[in-house]
Amino acid sequence: QGKVSKVMLVPDCSAQNHCSGHGRCDAPGRCTCQLFNGWAGPDCSLRLPDSTSSIVCDQAAAFVGLPLECRFAAKNEGAPVEASPALVSFTVSSLARRVAEVRQLESASADSEGIRLHVFR
């Protein structure tokens, strides 16, 4: 009788740093991240911001028709994390009514200061 051997094929995610240890490689070059544990991104290396994050604006008051420049300070468990505009979205509302639109500044990127935003009415 011939012997039957099992062969397990494992997809290659070496270009994604093997999903940074925070996800699993489901297909070549494709990671599925542990979102419920706060990990995201193409290689599962980005921490998702949590409720310890904050939005800090340059002025204490907003005026109708004028943009208000703010920055989003992304944090996870109180520690700063790298923020990606692809992972962050905002809705400014009051009593279930949308009152403002938030746009990332085109020239801005995520940095140590956070994601810079303009708030429009």
HELIX and SHEET records of a PDB file:
HELIX    1   1 SER A   14  GLY A   21  5                                   8    
HELIX    2   2 LEU A   35  ASN A   37  5                                   3    
SHEET    1   A 2 GLY A  23  ALA A  27  0                                        
SHEET    2   A 2 ARG A  30  CYS A  33 -1                                        
SHEET    1   B 2 TRP A  39  ALA A  40  0                                        
SHEET    2   B 2 LEU A  46  ARG A  47 -1                                        
SHEET    1   C 5 SER A  54  CYS A  57  0                                        
SHEET    2   C 5 LEU A  68  ALA A  73 -1                                        
SHEET    3   C 5 ILE A 115  PHE A 120 -1                                        
SHEET    4   C 5 ARG A  97  GLN A 104 -1                                        
SHEET    5   C 5 VAL A  92  SER A  94 -1                                        
SHEET    1   D 2 LYS A  75  ASN A  76  0                                        
SHEET    2   D 2 ALA A  79  PRO A  80 -1                                        
END                                                                             
